[in-house]
Amino acid sequence: MRKLRFKDYLLDYLEFYHISNKDFANRIGISEKHLIDILSGNCDLSSSVIASISLVTNIPIEYIYNVEASYKLEVQIDSYLKEHHLTKKAYLAKFHYRDLMKEKYIDFKDREDSMELIKDILKFLRVSSPEKVYEINSQAHYKSRNDKPELLLLWLEKCYRETLKQKVSEYHKENISQLVDYILKCAHKNQFDEQALIRKFNQNGIYLVIQKDLPGSKIRGAFRVHRNIPAIYLTYKHQRIADIYFALLHEVAHLKSDFNKAKATSLVTYEDDHEEIERKRDQQAFNWMVDDHYYTEVCCKKDYDISLENHYPKSFIVYRLAHDGYLKYRSKTYQMFNPKITIKQ
C-alpha cells in the first residue's frame, strides 16, 4: 500500500476546488516552484508553510503535522525492517502483539493493519523510531542479559503509566523500617490488601505498582527512580503470601542499597537471578522476613514446631525453610502455612 503524506491530500484539495498551483502558491506566500517541489514530495513542509496552508484551507495544523509525522514514521519502520531482514509480522511477534490484543494492553486503532499496530506500539513506548526501542533498553536497564527486551519495555511502560495515577508524600530513608514492620504485621495476619499496601507505600514516598506481565517474560519485579521518587514494580506471578512479600522486600532492599544507582538505570529482577547483587538483596529480604540468628538457631532445628511460632509470620518461616531445602514446596506444612492469596488480574 502506498504511503500517504499531506501533499497527497493537498493535491486532491487543489483539484477539487479547481485551484491552480500559481494561485495557491501566491495565497500561502511561496513560489510556484516551491509548491511544485512540495506536491512532488521533493520538499518537506516547514512550520511556516504548514501554518499558511492551515490558514488558507482551514485544515487544522495538528492534522497536517500528524499526517506528515505518520508518513515519516512509516518510512523509518520500513527502513528498519529492511535493514534487519524482518517482516512486519515478525517484528510484531517480538512484542507478543496477540497477547497485547487479548489483554487489552494497548488501545490499538486498527487491528488488521500491521503497520498501524507497529506505530501504536512505538507510540505506547513513547519512542520516535524502532531504533529508539533498543537504545532505551541499552541505556536504561541494569540487566543486559535479558533476551526479551521488548516485553520488558512494555511492562515497564505499563507500570510507569500506573504511577502517574498515584500521589506520594516525601520519601525519607527512615521510612523503610516502617514499611518492613507494616509488611510483617500484614504477614502475621496472612493479610494481603493490594490497595492498602499501595496507599502505605505512597504515604511513605514510594510508588508501588503490581502489574500483570506478558507471557514469556521472567520478570519478577523492578526498582526505578522517577525524578528522585522511588518506584517499585511487581508482577502477579506470586500466588502465595510469602512469595509476593518476598518479591516486594527484595525491591525494598534495592531501595535501601541502590537508590543512587537507580537514578541512572532500572534495576530489574528476574525469576532465575543468580548475580551477586541480587543474592545480597535476597538475603536482606530473607533477614527482614525472619531474623537470620533466630532462623538459624531456632527454625532450622529438627525439633522446631512451627505451630508454636509467635515471633515471626509462619508463612515467612516456611518460605525460607523451603528455599533452603529443609522443607518441600509441595509439603502439607508449606501449603498450609504459606496460603494462596487473591489478587486482581
C-alpha positions in Angstrom: 0.0 0.0 0.0 1.3 3.4 -1.0 2.1 5.6 2.0 0.1 8.8 2.0 1.5 12.1 3.1 -0.1 15.5 3.3 1.0 16.5 -0.2 -1.4 13.8 -1.5 -4.3 15.3 0.4 -3.3 18.8 -0.8 -3.2 17.6 -4.5 -6.8 16.4 -4.0 -7.8 19.7 -2.4 -6.4 21.8 -5.2 -8.1 19.6 -7.8 -11.5 19.5 -6.0 -11.6 23.3 -5.7 -10.1 23.9 -9.1 -7.2 26.0 -7.7 -4.1 26.4 -9.8 -0.6 25.9 -8.4 0.3 29.5 -9.1 -2.8 30.9 -7.4 -2.4 28.7 -4.3 1.4 29.4 -4.0 0.6 33.1 -4.1 -2.0 32.7 -1.4 0.3 30.9 1.0 3.3 33.1 0.2 5.7 30.8 -1.5 6.9 30.5 -5.1 5.2 28.2 -7.5 8.4 26.1 -7.9 8.4 25.7 -4.1 4.8 24.4 -4.2 5.6 22.0 -7.0 8.5 20.6 -5.0 6.2 20.1 -2.1 3.5 18.4 -4.2 6.1 16.2 -5.9 7.4 15.1 -2.5 10.8 16.6 -3.0 10.5 19.1 -0.3 9.3 18.8 3.3 6.7 21.2 4.8 8.2 23.8 7.1 6.2 25.0 10.1 5.6 28.4 8.5 4.2 26.8 5.3 2.0 24.5 7.4 0.7 27.5 9.3 -0.1 29.3 6.0 -1.8 26.3 4.4 -3.9 25.8 7.5 -4.9 29.5 7.4 -5.9 29.4 3.7 -7.6 26.0 3.6 -9.0 25.9 7.2 -7.3 22.4 7.6 -6.2 22.1 11.3 -2.4 22.5 11.8 -2.5 19.4 14.1 -3.9 17.3 11.3 -1.2 18.4 8.8 1.6 17.6 11.3 0.0 14.3 12.3 -0.2 13.1 8.6 3.4 14.1 8.0 4.7 12.6 11.2 2.8 9.3 10.5 4.3 9.2 7.0 7.9 9.7 8.2 7.4 7.1 11.0 6.3 4.6 8.4 9.3 5.3 6.3 11.6 4.7 9.3 9.8 1.5 10.2 10.1 0.1 6.6 13.8 1.1 6.6 14.4 -0.6 9.9 12.6 -3.8 8.9 14.5 -4.0 5.6 17.9 -3.4 7.3 17.2 -6.2 9.8 15.5 -8.6 7.3 12.2 -8.6 9.2 8.6 -8.7 8.1 6.1 -6.6 9.9 4.6 -9.8 11.4 8.0 -11.0 12.6 8.7 -7.6 14.2 5.3 -7.6 15.9 5.9 -11.1 17.2 8.8 -9.8 19.3 6.2 -7.8 21.3 3.8 -10.7 21.6 1.2 -8.5 19.9 -1.5 -11.1 20.1 -1.2 -11.1 23.8 -1.3 -7.3 23.8 -4.6 -7.5 22.0 -6.0 -10.2 24.2 -5.0 -8.4 27.4 -6.1 -5.0 26.0 -2.6 -3.8 26.9 -2.6 -1.1 24.3 -5.5 0.7 22.6 -4.9 -0.4 19.0 -6.7 1.7 16.4 -6.7 -0.9 13.6 -6.0 -4.5 14.5 -5.9 -5.6 10.9 -3.2 -3.3 9.7 0.3 -4.5 10.7 1.9 -1.0 10.1 -0.7 0.6 12.3 -0.1 -2.0 15.0 3.7 -1.2 15.0 3.0 2.5 15.1 0.7 2.1 18.1 3.3 0.0 20.0 6.0 2.6 19.3 3.7 5.4 20.5 2.8 3.4 23.6 6.5 3.1 24.3 7.0 6.8 23.6 9.7 6.4 21.1 10.1 8.1 17.7 11.5 5.1 15.8 12.2 1.4 16.1 15.9 2.0 16.8 15.0 4.0 19.9 13.3 1.0 21.4 16.7 -0.8 21.8 18.6 2.4 22.6 16.4 3.0 25.6 16.8 -0.6 26.6 20.6 -0.5 26.4 20.8 2.8 28.3 18.2 2.3 30.9 18.2 -1.2 32.1 20.5 -2.8 34.6 20.1 -6.4 33.2 21.9 -6.7 29.9 21.3 -10.5 29.7 17.5 -10.1 29.2 16.6 -11.9 26.0 13.2 -10.3 25.6 13.8 -6.6 25.9 10.6 -5.8 24.0 8.4 -7.4 26.7 10.4 -5.8 29.5 9.9 -2.3 27.9 6.2 -2.9 27.5 5.8 -4.0 31.1 7.9 -1.1 32.5 5.9 1.4 30.5 2.7 -0.1 31.7 3.9 0.2 35.3 5.1 3.7 34.7 1.7 4.8 33.5 0.2 3.5 36.7 2.5 5.6 38.8 1.0 8.7 37.1 -2.3 7.9 38.9 -0.6 7.9 42.3 0.2 10.7 44.7 3.2 10.2 47.0 4.5 12.0 50.1 8.1 12.9 50.5 10.5 10.0 50.8 13.0 9.6 53.6 15.3 6.5 54.0 14.0 6.1 57.6 10.6 5.1 56.0 12.0 1.7 55.0 11.8 0.3 58.6 8.2 1.4 58.9 7.3 -0.4 55.7 9.1 -3.5 56.7 7.2 -3.5 60.0 4.0 -3.0 58.2 4.6 -5.9 55.9 5.5 -8.1 58.9 2.2 -7.2 60.6 0.2 -8.0 57.4 2.0 -11.3 57.0 1.3 -12.2 60.7 -2.4 -12.0 59.8 -2.0 -13.7 56.4 -3.3 -10.5 55.0 -2.7 -9.1 51.6 -4.6 -6.0 50.6 -3.1 -4.5 47.4 -4.8 -1.1 47.7 -3.9 -0.7 51.4 -0.3 -1.7 50.5 -0.1 0.9 47.7 -1.5 3.6 50.0 1.0 2.7 52.7 3.9 2.9 50.2 2.6 6.2 48.7 2.3 7.7 52.2 6.0 6.8 52.7 7.1 8.5 49.5 7.2 5.4 47.2 5.3 4.5 44.0 4.1 0.9 44.2 2.6 -0.9 41.1 1.6 -4.6 40.8 1.0 -5.3 37.2 0.4 -8.4 35.2 3.4 -9.3 33.0 3.3 -10.6 29.4 3.5 -14.4 28.9 7.1 -15.5 28.1 8.8 -12.9 30.3 10.6 -13.9 33.5 10.3 -10.6 35.2 9.8 -10.7 39.0 10.0 -7.0 39.8 11.9 -3.8 39.2 13.1 -0.8 41.1 13.3 2.6 39.5 13.6 6.3 40.5 11.3 8.9 38.9 12.7 12.4 39.4 14.0 11.4 42.9 10.9 9.5 43.7 11.5 5.7 44.2 9.2 3.3 42.4 8.7 -0.4 43.0 7.1 -2.6 40.3 6.0 -6.2 40.9 4.3 -8.8 38.7 1.4 -11.0 39.6 3.5 -14.2 39.3 3.4 -14.7 43.1 0.3 -16.6 44.2 1.2 -17.2 47.8 1.5 -14.6 50.5 5.2 -15.1 51.4 6.2 -15.2 47.7 4.8 -11.8 46.9 6.0 -10.2 50.1 9.5 -11.6 49.5 9.5 -10.1 46.0 8.4 -6.8 47.5 11.0 -6.9 50.2 13.7 -7.7 47.6 12.8 -4.5 45.8 12.8 -2.6 49.1 16.3 -3.9 49.6 17.2 -2.4 46.3 15.7 0.9 47.5 17.8 0.7 50.7 21.1 0.0 48.9 20.8 1.1 45.3 18.8 4.4 45.4 21.5 6.5 43.7 22.4 3.8 41.1 18.7 3.5 40.1 18.6 7.2 39.3 20.5 6.3 36.1 19.2 2.8 35.4 16.4 0.4 36.1 17.2 -2.5 38.4 15.2 -5.4 37.0 14.8 -8.7 38.9 14.2 -11.9 37.1 12.9 -15.3 38.4 16.2 -17.0 37.9 18.6 -14.3 39.1 22.0 -15.6 40.3 24.1 -12.5 40.2 25.9 -11.4 43.4 24.0 -8.2 43.8 20.7 -10.0 43.5 21.7 -12.6 46.1 22.6 -9.8 48.5 19.2 -8.2 48.1 17.6 -11.7 48.5 19.5 -12.1 51.7 18.4 -8.8 53.0 14.8 -9.7 52.2 15.1 -13.0 54.0 16.6 -11.4 57.1 13.7 -8.9 57.2 11.3 -11.8 57.0 12.9 -13.8 59.7 16.0 -12.6 61.6 19.0 -14.7 60.5 20.1 -15.6 64.0 16.6 -16.7 65.1 16.1 -18.6 61.8 19.4 -20.5 62.2 19.2 -21.1 66.0 15.5 -21.9 66.2 13.7 -22.5 62.9 16.3 -24.8 61.4 16.4 -27.2 64.4 14.9 -30.7 63.9 12.6 -30.3 66.9 11.2 -27.0 65.7 7.4 -26.9 65.8 6.1 -24.1 63.6 2.6 -24.4 65.0 4.0 -22.8 68.2 5.7 -19.9 66.4 4.7 -16.5 67.6 7.7 -14.3 66.8 7.6 -14.2 63.0 5.0 -14.9 60.3 4.7 -18.6 59.8 4.4 -18.1 56.0 7.8 -16.3 56.0 9.5 -19.2 58.0 8.2 -22.0 55.8 9.2 -19.9 52.7 12.8 -19.7 54.0 12.8 -23.3 55.0 11.6 -24.4 51.6 14.1 -22.2 49.9 16.9 -23.7 51.9 15.8 -27.3 51.3 14.6 -28.0 54.9 11.0 -28.3 53.6 9.5 -29.4 50.3 7.3 -26.8 48.5 4.7 -29.5 47.9 4.5 -30.5 51.6 1.3 -30.0 53.6 3.2 -27.8 56.1 4.3 -25.4 53.3 0.8 -25.4 51.7 -0.9 -24.8 55.0 1.3 -22.0 56.4 2.0 -20.2 53.1 -1.5 -19.8 51.8 -2.6 -18.6 48.4 -3.8 -15.1 48.1 -6.5 -13.5 45.9 -5.2 -10.8 43.7 -6.8 -8.9 40.8 -5.8 -9.9 37.3 
